[in-house]
Each structure stands twice: as C-alpha cells, then as structure tokens.
Amino acid sequence: MDDAYVVGEPDGLSPLLVAIRDAVARELHAQFALRADRLELADLPEVAYQVTLRVDKVLSGRRPPRVS
C-alpha cells in the first residue's frame, strides 16, 4: 500500500469522488449485511437503487443553493 493512501490522499481522488466512493462502500456493506453476505442476481436492481440513493445524498449535500 502506498504511503500517500495511509496519510489521507486516497489514490489522488477529489473530495467529491472520495465521498461517492465511501457512500457506495457503506451501502454495499449494508446490503451484504442485510442479505447474509450473499447477493442474488435478482437483488441487483434493489442494491443499485439503494446505492443510487446514497450517491444522490452525497451530491445533493454538495450542490450550491439555487438562486431564485
């Protein structure tokens, strides 16, 4: 493992990409836990939907306020 990763520069990703990566990882971890560490092919649409919701939360938390 590269020392840069250990000291907080994960693969040179931007802060937004780090937040998205972390959100995806958290949701995948949660989905595996809910499904006893096993994903069936039929589960993938729901898993993808839940990952999308997590990413949307990251992105909507970073959007500048709308100007009326």
Secondary structure, 3 states (H helix, E strand, C coil): CCHHHHCCCHHHCCHHHHHHHHHHHHHHHHHHHHCCCCCCHHHHHHHHHHHHHHHHHHHHCCCCCCCC
